[in-house]
Amino acid sequence: MFEAIRAWFDRNVPAQSQDDKLPLAACALLVEVMRIDGEVSEAERRTVLEAMAQTFALPGEQLEELLALAEREVAEAVDQYQFTRLINERFTPEEKARLVEMLWRVAFADGRLDKHEEYVIRKLTELLHLPHRVFIQAKLHAASE
């Protein structure tokens, strides 16, 4: 698994920022929401790819590879701390709030909100050290779109 991560970064991340694993960490959180209800819809996958494209300005081929890698990482992860730790170190509170809104967009993408999706977003919001009002505001904003 480590070799797959290293190979993706070797191909897609400039040498001076090789250790920057933010795209993978953010994508892993989105994937966590996407798969938590046991069903992965095409609308959810598309929403994850769009969120990553907007946030990190990666081309389509790299996005697909990143999504596949994030799916493997999430499947093997024991918890989300490894992903949220990096985001907490590098994202501003505003960037983290936008990420929470993206999590909600993924949850709403298939047209229904599962209780497991809401639970995992609440948990991730707490792990990102954001107040409950951010959780609610992001939910309302994503639901209105």
Rosetta constraint file for C-alpha pairs under 8 A:
AtomPair CA 1 CA 5 HARMONIC 6.55 0.50
AtomPair CA 1 CA 73 HARMONIC 7.96 0.50
AtomPair CA 2 CA 6 HARMONIC 6.18 0.50
AtomPair CA 3 CA 7 HARMONIC 5.93 0.50
AtomPair CA 4 CA 8 HARMONIC 6.19 0.50
AtomPair CA 4 CA 69 HARMONIC 7.53 0.50
AtomPair CA 5 CA 9 HARMONIC 6.35 0.50
AtomPair CA 5 CA 69 HARMONIC 7.05 0.50
AtomPair CA 6 CA 10 HARMONIC 6.04 0.50
AtomPair CA 7 CA 11 HARMONIC 6.26 0.50
AtomPair CA 8 CA 12 HARMONIC 6.05 0.50
AtomPair CA 8 CA 13 HARMONIC 7.97 0.50
AtomPair CA 8 CA 65 HARMONIC 7.59 0.50
AtomPair CA 8 CA 66 HARMONIC 7.65 0.50
AtomPair CA 9 CA 13 HARMONIC 5.05 0.50
AtomPair CA 9 CA 18 HARMONIC 6.38 0.50
AtomPair CA 10 CA 14 HARMONIC 7.66 0.50
AtomPair CA 10 CA 15 HARMONIC 7.61 0.50
AtomPair CA 10 CA 18 HARMONIC 7.23 0.50
AtomPair CA 12 CA 62 HARMONIC 7.04 0.50
AtomPair CA 13 CA 17 HARMONIC 6.52 0.50
AtomPair CA 13 CA 18 HARMONIC 5.73 0.50
AtomPair CA 14 CA 18 HARMONIC 6.11 0.50
AtomPair CA 21 CA 25 HARMONIC 6.28 0.50
AtomPair CA 21 CA 86 HARMONIC 7.85 0.50
AtomPair CA 22 CA 26 HARMONIC 6.02 0.50
AtomPair CA 22 CA 86 HARMONIC 6.84 0.50
AtomPair CA 22 CA 87 HARMONIC 6.62 0.50
AtomPair CA 22 CA 90 HARMONIC 7.94 0.50
AtomPair CA 23 CA 27 HARMONIC 5.97 0.50
AtomPair CA 23 CA 52 HARMONIC 7.37 0.50
AtomPair CA 23 CA 56 HARMONIC 6.82 0.50
AtomPair CA 23 CA 66 HARMONIC 7.84 0.50
AtomPair CA 24 CA 28 HARMONIC 5.94 0.50
AtomPair CA 24 CA 66 HARMONIC 6.60 0.50
AtomPair CA 24 CA 69 HARMONIC 7.74 0.50
AtomPair CA 24 CA 70 HARMONIC 6.02 0.50
AtomPair CA 25 CA 29 HARMONIC 6.54 0.50
AtomPair CA 25 CA 70 HARMONIC 7.76 0.50
AtomPair CA 25 CA 82 HARMONIC 7.89 0.50
AtomPair CA 25 CA 83 HARMONIC 4.59 0.50
AtomPair CA 25 CA 84 HARMONIC 7.12 0.50
AtomPair CA 25 CA 86 HARMONIC 7.06 0.50
AtomPair CA 25 CA 87 HARMONIC 7.01 0.50
AtomPair CA 26 CA 30 HARMONIC 6.52 0.50
AtomPair CA 26 CA 52 HARMONIC 7.98 0.50
AtomPair CA 26 CA 83 HARMONIC 7.11 0.50
AtomPair CA 26 CA 87 HARMONIC 7.29 0.50
AtomPair CA 26 CA 99 HARMONIC 7.60 0.50
AtomPair CA 27 CA 31 HARMONIC 6.08 0.50
AtomPair CA 27 CA 48 HARMONIC 7.26 0.50
AtomPair CA 27 CA 52 HARMONIC 6.82 0.50
AtomPair CA 27 CA 66 HARMONIC 7.51 0.50
AtomPair CA 27 CA 67 HARMONIC 6.66 0.50
AtomPair CA 27 CA 70 HARMONIC 6.03 0.50
AtomPair CA 28 CA 32 HARMONIC 6.09 0.50
AtomPair CA 28 CA 67 HARMONIC 7.93 0.50
AtomPair CA 28 CA 70 HARMONIC 4.80 0.50
AtomPair CA 28 CA 71 HARMONIC 6.77 0.50
AtomPair CA 28 CA 73 HARMONIC 7.04 0.50
AtomPair CA 28 CA 74 HARMONIC 6.02 0.50
AtomPair CA 28 CA 83 HARMONIC 7.07 0.50
AtomPair CA 29 CA 33 HARMONIC 6.62 0.50
AtomPair CA 29 CA 80 HARMONIC 7.42 0.50
AtomPair CA 29 CA 83 HARMONIC 7.14 0.50
AtomPair CA 29 CA 103 HARMONIC 7.54 0.50
AtomPair CA 29 CA 124 HARMONIC 7.95 0.50
AtomPair CA 30 CA 34 HARMONIC 6.20 0.50
AtomPair CA 30 CA 48 HARMONIC 6.26 0.50
AtomPair CA 30 CA 102 HARMONIC 7.45 0.50
AtomPair CA 30 CA 103 HARMONIC 5.62 0.50
AtomPair CA 30 CA 106 HARMONIC 6.96 0.50
AtomPair CA 31 CA 35 HARMONIC 6.11 0.50
AtomPair CA 31 CA 48 HARMONIC 7.33 0.50
AtomPair CA 31 CA 67 HARMONIC 7.75 0.50
AtomPair CA 31 CA 70 HARMONIC 6.84 0.50
AtomPair CA 31 CA 71 HARMONIC 6.24 0.50
AtomPair CA 31 CA 74 HARMONIC 7.22 0.50
AtomPair CA 32 CA 36 HARMONIC 5.92 0.50
AtomPair CA 32 CA 74 HARMONIC 6.54 0.50
AtomPair CA 32 CA 120 HARMONIC 7.87 0.50
AtomPair CA 33 CA 37 HARMONIC 7.82 0.50
AtomPair CA 33 CA 103 HARMONIC 6.56 0.50
AtomPair CA 33 CA 106 HARMONIC 6.83 0.50
AtomPair CA 33 CA 107 HARMONIC 6.37 0.50
AtomPair CA 33 CA 117 HARMONIC 5.63 0.50
AtomPair CA 33 CA 120 HARMONIC 6.69 0.50
AtomPair CA 33 CA 121 HARMONIC 7.12 0.50
AtomPair CA 34 CA 39 HARMONIC 7.79 0.50
AtomPair CA 34 CA 40 HARMONIC 6.05 0.50
AtomPair CA 34 CA 44 HARMONIC 6.09 0.50
AtomPair CA 34 CA 45 HARMONIC 7.37 0.50
AtomPair CA 34 CA 106 HARMONIC 6.22 0.50
AtomPair CA 34 CA 107 HARMONIC 6.63 0.50
AtomPair CA 34 CA 117 HARMONIC 7.92 0.50
AtomPair CA 35 CA 39 HARMONIC 6.05 0.50
AtomPair CA 35 CA 40 HARMONIC 5.60 0.50
AtomPair CA 36 CA 116 HARMONIC 6.28 0.50
AtomPair CA 36 CA 117 HARMONIC 6.16 0.50
AtomPair CA 36 CA 120 HARMONIC 7.81 0.50
AtomPair CA 37 CA 114 HARMONIC 6.48 0.50
AtomPair CA 37 CA 116 HARMONIC 6.02 0.50
AtomPair CA 37 CA 117 HARMONIC 6.55 0.50
AtomPair CA 40 CA 44 HARMONIC 6.58 0.50
AtomPair CA 40 CA 45 HARMONIC 7.25 0.50
AtomPair CA 41 CA 45 HARMONIC 6.46 0.50
AtomPair CA 41 CA 110 HARMONIC 6.40 0.50
AtomPair CA 42 CA 46 HARMONIC 6.08 0.50
AtomPair CA 43 CA 47 HARMONIC 6.11 0.50
AtomPair CA 43 CA 109 HARMONIC 5.57 0.50
AtomPair CA 43 CA 110 HARMONIC 5.81 0.50
AtomPair CA 44 CA 48 HARMONIC 6.26 0.50
AtomPair CA 44 CA 106 HARMONIC 5.34 0.50
AtomPair CA 44 CA 107 HARMONIC 7.40 0.50
AtomPair CA 44 CA 109 HARMONIC 5.22 0.50
AtomPair CA 44 CA 110 HARMONIC 6.16 0.50
AtomPair CA 45 CA 49 HARMONIC 6.27 0.50
AtomPair CA 46 CA 50 HARMONIC 6.10 0.50
AtomPair CA 47 CA 51 HARMONIC 6.08 0.50
AtomPair CA 47 CA 105 HARMONIC 7.09 0.50
AtomPair CA 47 CA 106 HARMONIC 5.79 0.50
AtomPair CA 47 CA 109 HARMONIC 6.78 0.50
AtomPair CA 48 CA 52 HARMONIC 6.21 0.50
AtomPair CA 48 CA 102 HARMONIC 7.99 0.50
AtomPair CA 48 CA 106 HARMONIC 6.49 0.50
AtomPair CA 49 CA 53 HARMONIC 6.07 0.50
AtomPair CA 49 CA 63 HARMONIC 6.28 0.50
AtomPair CA 49 CA 64 HARMONIC 7.44 0.50
AtomPair CA 49 CA 67 HARMONIC 7.41 0.50
AtomPair CA 50 CA 54 HARMONIC 6.15 0.50
AtomPair CA 51 CA 55 HARMONIC 6.07 0.50
AtomPair CA 51 CA 102 HARMONIC 6.54 0.50
AtomPair CA 52 CA 56 HARMONIC 5.75 0.50
AtomPair CA 52 CA 57 HARMONIC 7.24 0.50
AtomPair CA 52 CA 58 HARMONIC 7.34 0.50
AtomPair CA 52 CA 63 HARMONIC 7.13 0.50
AtomPair CA 53 CA 57 HARMONIC 4.74 0.50
AtomPair CA 53 CA 58 HARMONIC 5.30 0.50
AtomPair CA 53 CA 59 HARMONIC 7.07 0.50
AtomPair CA 53 CA 60 HARMONIC 7.79 0.50
AtomPair CA 53 CA 63 HARMONIC 7.09 0.50
AtomPair CA 58 CA 62 HARMONIC 6.23 0.50
AtomPair CA 58 CA 63 HARMONIC 6.16 0.50
AtomPair CA 59 CA 63 HARMONIC 6.22 0.50
AtomPair CA 60 CA 64 HARMONIC 6.30 0.50
AtomPair CA 61 CA 65 HARMONIC 6.44 0.50
AtomPair CA 62 CA 66 HARMONIC 5.98 0.50
AtomPair CA 63 CA 67 HARMONIC 6.04 0.50
AtomPair CA 64 CA 68 HARMONIC 6.25 0.50
AtomPair CA 65 CA 69 HARMONIC 6.15 0.50
AtomPair CA 66 CA 70 HARMONIC 6.00 0.50
AtomPair CA 67 CA 71 HARMONIC 6.11 0.50
AtomPair CA 68 CA 72 HARMONIC 6.44 0.50
AtomPair CA 69 CA 73 HARMONIC 6.18 0.50
AtomPair CA 70 CA 74 HARMONIC 6.05 0.50
AtomPair CA 71 CA 75 HARMONIC 6.18 0.50
AtomPair CA 72 CA 76 HARMONIC 6.32 0.50
AtomPair CA 73 CA 77 HARMONIC 5.89 0.50
AtomPair CA 80 CA 84 HARMONIC 6.22 0.50
AtomPair CA 80 CA 124 HARMONIC 7.72 0.50
AtomPair CA 81 CA 85 HARMONIC 5.66 0.50
AtomPair CA 81 CA 127 HARMONIC 7.29 0.50
AtomPair CA 82 CA 86 HARMONIC 6.90 0.50
AtomPair CA 83 CA 87 HARMONIC 6.60 0.50
AtomPair CA 84 CA 88 HARMONIC 5.94 0.50
AtomPair CA 84 CA 124 HARMONIC 7.55 0.50
AtomPair CA 84 CA 127 HARMONIC 6.38 0.50
AtomPair CA 84 CA 128 HARMONIC 6.08 0.50
AtomPair CA 85 CA 89 HARMONIC 6.27 0.50
AtomPair CA 85 CA 128 HARMONIC 7.86 0.50
AtomPair CA 86 CA 90 HARMONIC 6.31 0.50
AtomPair CA 87 CA 91 HARMONIC 5.36 0.50
AtomPair CA 87 CA 96 HARMONIC 7.53 0.50
AtomPair CA 87 CA 128 HARMONIC 7.53 0.50
AtomPair CA 88 CA 92 HARMONIC 7.78 0.50
AtomPair CA 88 CA 96 HARMONIC 7.87 0.50
AtomPair CA 88 CA 128 HARMONIC 6.00 0.50
AtomPair CA 88 CA 129 HARMONIC 7.81 0.50
AtomPair CA 91 CA 95 HARMONIC 5.56 0.50
AtomPair CA 91 CA 96 HARMONIC 6.01 0.50
AtomPair CA 92 CA 96 HARMONIC 6.25 0.50
AtomPair CA 93 CA 97 HARMONIC 6.15 0.50
AtomPair CA 93 CA 130 HARMONIC 7.42 0.50
AtomPair CA 94 CA 98 HARMONIC 6.29 0.50
AtomPair CA 95 CA 99 HARMONIC 6.26 0.50
AtomPair CA 96 CA 100 HARMONIC 6.31 0.50
AtomPair CA 96 CA 128 HARMONIC 7.00 0.50
AtomPair CA 96 CA 130 HARMONIC 7.87 0.50
AtomPair CA 97 CA 101 HARMONIC 6.38 0.50
AtomPair CA 97 CA 130 HARMONIC 7.54 0.50
AtomPair CA 97 CA 134 HARMONIC 6.40 0.50
AtomPair CA 97 CA 138 HARMONIC 7.22 0.50
AtomPair CA 98 CA 102 HARMONIC 6.29 0.50
AtomPair CA 98 CA 138 HARMONIC 7.69 0.50
AtomPair CA 99 CA 103 HARMONIC 6.27 0.50
AtomPair CA 100 CA 104 HARMONIC 6.43 0.50
AtomPair CA 100 CA 121 HARMONIC 7.25 0.50
AtomPair CA 100 CA 124 HARMONIC 8.00 0.50
AtomPair CA 100 CA 125 HARMONIC 6.67 0.50
AtomPair CA 100 CA 134 HARMONIC 7.95 0.50
AtomPair CA 100 CA 135 HARMONIC 6.96 0.50
AtomPair CA 100 CA 138 HARMONIC 6.38 0.50
AtomPair CA 101 CA 105 HARMONIC 6.29 0.50
AtomPair CA 101 CA 138 HARMONIC 4.57 0.50
AtomPair CA 101 CA 139 HARMONIC 6.52 0.50
AtomPair CA 101 CA 141 HARMONIC 7.41 0.50
AtomPair CA 101 CA 142 HARMONIC 6.11 0.50
AtomPair CA 102 CA 106 HARMONIC 6.32 0.50
AtomPair CA 102 CA 142 HARMONIC 7.70 0.50
AtomPair CA 103 CA 107 HARMONIC 6.36 0.50
AtomPair CA 103 CA 121 HARMONIC 6.69 0.50
AtomPair CA 104 CA 108 HARMONIC 6.17 0.50
AtomPair CA 104 CA 121 HARMONIC 7.34 0.50
AtomPair CA 104 CA 138 HARMONIC 6.99 0.50
AtomPair CA 104 CA 139 HARMONIC 5.79 0.50
AtomPair CA 104 CA 142 HARMONIC 5.95 0.50
AtomPair CA 104 CA 143 HARMONIC 7.75 0.50
AtomPair CA 105 CA 109 HARMONIC 5.87 0.50
AtomPair CA 105 CA 142 HARMONIC 5.44 0.50
AtomPair CA 105 CA 143 HARMONIC 7.48 0.50
AtomPair CA 106 CA 110 HARMONIC 7.81 0.50
AtomPair CA 107 CA 112 HARMONIC 7.48 0.50
AtomPair CA 107 CA 113 HARMONIC 5.96 0.50
AtomPair CA 107 CA 114 HARMONIC 7.59 0.50
AtomPair CA 107 CA 117 HARMONIC 6.08 0.50
AtomPair CA 107 CA 118 HARMONIC 7.75 0.50
AtomPair CA 108 CA 112 HARMONIC 5.75 0.50
AtomPair CA 108 CA 113 HARMONIC 5.74 0.50
AtomPair CA 108 CA 142 HARMONIC 7.67 0.50
AtomPair CA 108 CA 143 HARMONIC 6.95 0.50
AtomPair CA 113 CA 117 HARMONIC 6.74 0.50
AtomPair CA 113 CA 118 HARMONIC 7.22 0.50
AtomPair CA 114 CA 118 HARMONIC 6.59 0.50
AtomPair CA 115 CA 119 HARMONIC 6.17 0.50
AtomPair CA 116 CA 120 HARMONIC 6.16 0.50
AtomPair CA 117 CA 121 HARMONIC 6.20 0.50
AtomPair CA 118 CA 122 HARMONIC 6.16 0.50
AtomPair CA 119 CA 123 HARMONIC 6.21 0.50
AtomPair CA 120 CA 124 HARMONIC 6.04 0.50
AtomPair CA 121 CA 125 HARMONIC 6.00 0.50
AtomPair CA 121 CA 135 HARMONIC 7.85 0.50
AtomPair CA 122 CA 126 HARMONIC 6.36 0.50
AtomPair CA 122 CA 135 HARMONIC 6.73 0.50
AtomPair CA 123 CA 127 HARMONIC 6.25 0.50
AtomPair CA 124 CA 128 HARMONIC 6.07 0.50
AtomPair CA 125 CA 129 HARMONIC 6.49 0.50
AtomPair CA 125 CA 130 HARMONIC 5.65 0.50
AtomPair CA 125 CA 131 HARMONIC 7.63 0.50
AtomPair CA 125 CA 132 HARMONIC 7.67 0.50
AtomPair CA 125 CA 134 HARMONIC 8.00 0.50
AtomPair CA 125 CA 135 HARMONIC 6.41 0.50
AtomPair CA 126 CA 130 HARMONIC 5.84 0.50
AtomPair CA 126 CA 131 HARMONIC 7.32 0.50
AtomPair CA 126 CA 132 HARMONIC 7.85 0.50
AtomPair CA 130 CA 134 HARMONIC 6.48 0.50
AtomPair CA 130 CA 135 HARMONIC 7.72 0.50
AtomPair CA 131 CA 135 HARMONIC 7.08 0.50
AtomPair CA 132 CA 136 HARMONIC 6.44 0.50
AtomPair CA 133 CA 137 HARMONIC 5.95 0.50
AtomPair CA 134 CA 138 HARMONIC 5.86 0.50
AtomPair CA 135 CA 139 HARMONIC 6.21 0.50
AtomPair CA 136 CA 140 HARMONIC 6.20 0.50
AtomPair CA 137 CA 141 HARMONIC 6.08 0.50
AtomPair CA 138 CA 142 HARMONIC 6.01 0.50
AtomPair CA 139 CA 143 HARMONIC 5.98 0.50
AtomPair CA 140 CA 144 HARMONIC 6.18 0.50
AtomPair CA 141 CA 145 HARMONIC 6.76 0.50
